[in-house]
Every structure is written in C-alpha cells, then in structure tokens.
C-alpha cells in the first residue's frame, strides 16, 4: 500500500465537510506538535488546507485530522508526500531539526542571488515576529533576538528595564530577520538600520500593546517599549 493510499484510507477519523479556511485560522486549532508544524508551513506558503492536501494527494479531511489531533501518527509515505507538497523535509515536519543550526545544508547547484526591493523587504519584515537586534556597547556590538511587531512602518518590541535590548534606546541600531530553507538551499534576509528610542507616552504604549501580535517569549515583566524607525531597508534572496 502506498503512502497516498494510506493517507486516503486513514481519513475516516475526521470525515465530513471541510472548508477552505485561511491558513491563519487553521494554525490556531492545530493542537499537536506535528499539526502545528504542518499548519505553520502551510501559512508560510500561503496554502489553504485543501490546496495542501491536493498537493499531497490526500483527502483534506485527513490533513485536518493530522493538524488537529495530537496523537495522529501518519505513515512514512504520508509524511513524505506532505513534505514534498509543503516544500520541506520529513525531519523538519517531525521536529527532528529543531536543535540544528540553520545553514548546514549544501549549496544549490545553480544558486541565483538577487536584491529585494524595499516594498518586498517591508512585506517580509511584517510577516515575522522574531528578529535579531544589534546594539552598540562600549565593549563592542551585542546581538540579541527579540520578539517584535511592525506598527506604522516602525519596528517595536517590549523588553525589561536594564536588559540588553533596552540599551538600544537613543542609539542607531541594526535589526535583521531572515528565513533559511536548508531543504532547498535557499533563503532571504532583510536588514534594517535606524535610530531607536524608548516609547514613554502612556497612550502610545497602550496603542502598541493593542497592536502587538508577538509577545516576549522570555516571560516576566517587560514594561519598556522600544521603537526603531527604519532609515534604510535592504534585503537579499538566494534561490536555486
């Protein structure tokens, strides 16, 4: 029995009508670790559940079952079909590469390097929630990851008083986001440079809190808001 046949047979646990809800909604109901990765990858590719299932040669109801049931255990064939459909690897879908650093894959045979337009850079910047902040210090630049949101074209994040990200206020800083796809030896990066300032106005802080979609993962009190107004935005992409 092939993986595609197994996928169709196993669709019974979630038989019924399936709607083409946007991927953004689907990720909220993906309960299992595999399910979260499946839904998140669909979101990155801009695919509905039905579109992804068609690519993988399986019923949309079975894909819904995989995304919404933590105990779902698809066969190797179904995983391989899903990995191919979602342009990734079985290792990535199952979490086997979580602790591996990006960039360990081999370079493509004929890579193509292009510069991104400012509009493309802003689109990519607005789609992500974690970036790297480079802060000048007396002992040299320090780079730290922060959860951020783009509000009115500016990068905003919340941090703790005295923490390294809070030292950015009043300085010119660099901020970078990227996406590395080891499976296909391709990716992109966006670099922002500009002045950072602390947001002290209470009404502005409340407005940013309402607009923010990425909360600090570190937890604990994070009462300092920092805003970076981009002075320059540049980006690069490598495709194969």
N, C-alpha and C positions, 0 to 999 in steps of 0.2 A: 504494500500500500504506500503510495507516495505521500509527501508532506501536504500537498494540496488536497489530496483525497481525505487525509486525516483531518485537515482543517475544516472541510465541509461537514464531515461526519460529526465532529465534536461541537458543532454549532448548536446542538439541541439545548444545552443549559440556558441559553438566552434567546430562544426562538421568539419571534414576534416582529412587529413592525419596527423598523429602525429609521430614524430621521437623520438628515444630513446636517446636524447641528454643527456650528463652527467649532474648530479645534480648541478655541479659547475656553469654551464651555466644557468640552469633554475633559480637559485636564483637571477640572475641579472634582470630577466624580471618579477619577482613576485612583483606586484605593491601594492596590498592590504596588510593590517596587517595580516589577516588570510593567504593570499597567501605567505607572507614572512615566516611565521612560518611553513607552510606546506613544502615549498621548503627547508628551513633550516634543518628541521627534516629529510627529505629525504637525505640531504647531510651528516648528522651525521651517518645515517645508511648505506650510500653508495648505495642507490637505485636510479634507473632511474625512470622517471615519469611513464613509462609503468609498471615497476615492482611494484611500489607502488599502482597503480590503480588496478592491478590484485589482489594484496593482499586485497584491499578494496572491490573487487567485483564490480568495476565501470569502465566506459569507460575512457581511457587515455585522450580523448578529454575533458571530463568533469573535470578531475583533472587539466588539463591545464587551463580551464576556471576559476576554483577556484583560481588558483595561479596567474593568470594574470589580473583578473578583481576586482578592489577594492570593487565594490558593490555586489559581489557574496554573497548570503545568503543561504547556503545549509541547508537542513532539519536536524533535530536531528539524524535521522537514518544514514544519510550520514556522519555526524560528528563522530558518534560513530564507524562506520566502518573504517573511516580514522584513528581515534585514536588507534583502535586496530591494524590496519595494520602498523602504524608507532610507535607502542610500547610506547604510551604515553596516555594522558587523554584529554578529550574534554576541560577541564579547561585550560590545557597548550596550546592547539591549538588555543583557542579563546582569550588567553591573560589574563584569569582570575587569574592566579597565578603570574603575573609579580611582584607585590609588596610583595609577600610572601617569607620569607627566606627559603633557601633550608634546607632539613633535618627534616621537620615537619612530614613526613610520618612515618608509623610504620615499625619496623624492619621486615625483611622477616622471614618466619618460620624456614628455614634451611640455613642461610647465609654461604657462603664459602669465606674465606679470603685468598688471595694469594699475593705473592710478584711479582712485574713486573720485567722482565729482562731489563737491560739497553737499549737494542735496542727498546723494547716496549715503554719505557719511552720517548726516543727521538722521536719516531713516534708520540706519543700523544702530546708531547710538541710542535712539529712542526705544529700540526693541529689546534692549538688555537691561539687567538690573545689578550686575556686579562688574566693577572696573578696577583698574589699578591707578592709584594716586601717587604721584612723585612729588615729595615735599623737600625743598631745600632746608638743610640744617647746618649748624656750624661745623659738624663733623663730616658733612657730605650729604648727598641726596638720599632720602629714605623712601622706599616704595612699599605701599600697603594696599591691600584690597579693601574696597568699601562697597556697600550696597547703595545704589544711587537711583535717582529718578530725574527725568528731563522735564522741567517745568518752564514754559515760556521761552524755550530755547536755551535755558541755563541748566547746568548740572547741579543738583542739590543732593546733599546727604546729611545724615544725622550722626553725631558722634558724641563721645564723652569728653567732658572738660579735662584738658591736660593730655588726652590721648594724642597719638601721632597725627591722625587726620585733622585734629583741631588746630594744629600748628600751621596749617595751610593758610588760615585767615590772615589777610594782609600781605600775602606773597603772590608772586607769579608762579604758577604750578603747571604741571603736565598731567594729563589724565588719559588713560588708554583702555580700550576694550577690544576684544578680538574673538574670533571663532576659528578653532583649528580642527579640521576633519582628517584624522590620521588614516581613516579607512580609504580615503580618496586622495590623500596627499595634497590637500588644498585648504584654503582658508583666507581670512581677511583680517585687517586690523585698522582701527581708527584712532588717531592721536589728536587730542585737544590741548591747546595751550592758552592760558589766560589768567587774569587776576582772580584770586579767591577772597571772599570776605565773609565774616560772620553775620548771620541774619539775627538782628537783635530786636526788631519790631515785633511785638507780640501778635498783632493781627497777621503779619506776614508769616510768622511761624505757624499759626493756626491754619492759614491757607495752604502752606506747604504740607502740613500734616494731612490735610484732606486730600491733596492731590497725589501724595506719595503712594506708589504701588509696591515699593520694595522696602521692607522693614529690615533694620540691622539684624543680621543673624547672630551676632555675638551676645545679644540679650543685655539685661541690666539697664540702668538709666542712661539714656542718650538724649540729653537736653540741648546740645549745641548744634545748631543748623549752620551749614557752610554752603555757600553758593559760588560756583565757578562760571563766570561769563566768558564764553569762548572768544578768543582773539583770533586764533587760527584753527582750522579744522582740516586735517589731511587724512587720507586713507589709502590703503593698498590692498590688492586682491591677487591671489595666486590660484589659477585654475589649471586643469590638465585636459 
